[in-house]
Amino acid sequence: MVRKTDSPFTSWKSSSARANPTAKPSGKLSKHDDSYIRKAAIRFRLPYITTLAAAIAAARGIEAYRRGKDMVKSIQEYHKDIR
């Protein structure tokens, strides 16, 4: 039984995941789950990273910040520096 809470991590559990936790996401349930996860991340102000490249970039940014390199530039600033 899934208990209703305010946490997206304790309340989210699709029927497909319960039936086969190793199954790859596909079909309507996957789209519903993706939407639910995205909306929960926004609601709880959590980062939502969808690609491995973005996850690596985020991890590198966190590491740099922890080492005291806290200068942040927007993507537009990087492009401006290329010209």
N, C-alpha and C positions, 0 to 999 in steps of 0.2 A: 504494500500500500504506500502511495506517495503522499506525504504530509504537506499541506500547503504552508509555505513560509514566505518571508520576504526575500530570501536568498535564491538567486537563479541557479546556484549550484546544488542546492538540496531539493528544489522543486522540479527541476527539469529531468525528465527521463522518458524517452519515447518508447512506445510499445515495441518498435523494432529493436531498440537497444536492449530491452528486457528479454526479448525472445532470443537474440543472438548478439551478444556484446562485441563479437569480433567481426560482424558484418560491416561491409563498406556502405557508406550512406548512398542512397539512391531513391529516386521516385518522389512521390508527394510528401511522405513523412520527412525526408531529408530537407526538402524546401521549407516545410513548416518548422522543423527544428532549427534550421539556419536562421530563419526569420525570428524565432523566439529567442535564440541566443543573442542575436544582434540587438533586438529591442531590450533585452535584459541588461546587456552591457551598457547601453545608452542610459537606461533607467538608473542603474547603480553606478554610473560614471566610471566604468571600467574600460581599460583598453581592449580593443577588439582587433586582432591582427589576423589577416586571412591568408597570408602567403609566407613561405619560409624566408624569402628575401627580406620581407618587412620585419619578421621576428628577429632575424639576425641583426638587422640595422637597429632595431629597438634595444636589443641586448648590448650592442656595442655602444650605443648612446648612454645607456644606464651605467655601463662600466666607466666610460669617460667622465660622466658626471660624478661618480663616486671617487674618482681619482683627482677631482678638483678641476677638471676641464669643463667648466659649466657654460661655455659660450655656445649659444644656440643661434643657428641661422636658418632662415626659411629657404625653401627650394628656390624661390625667386631670387634671393640674395646669391645663392650659388650660381645660378644662370647668369646673373648680372656680372659676376666676377669672370666668367668665361670670355665675354666679349672684349 
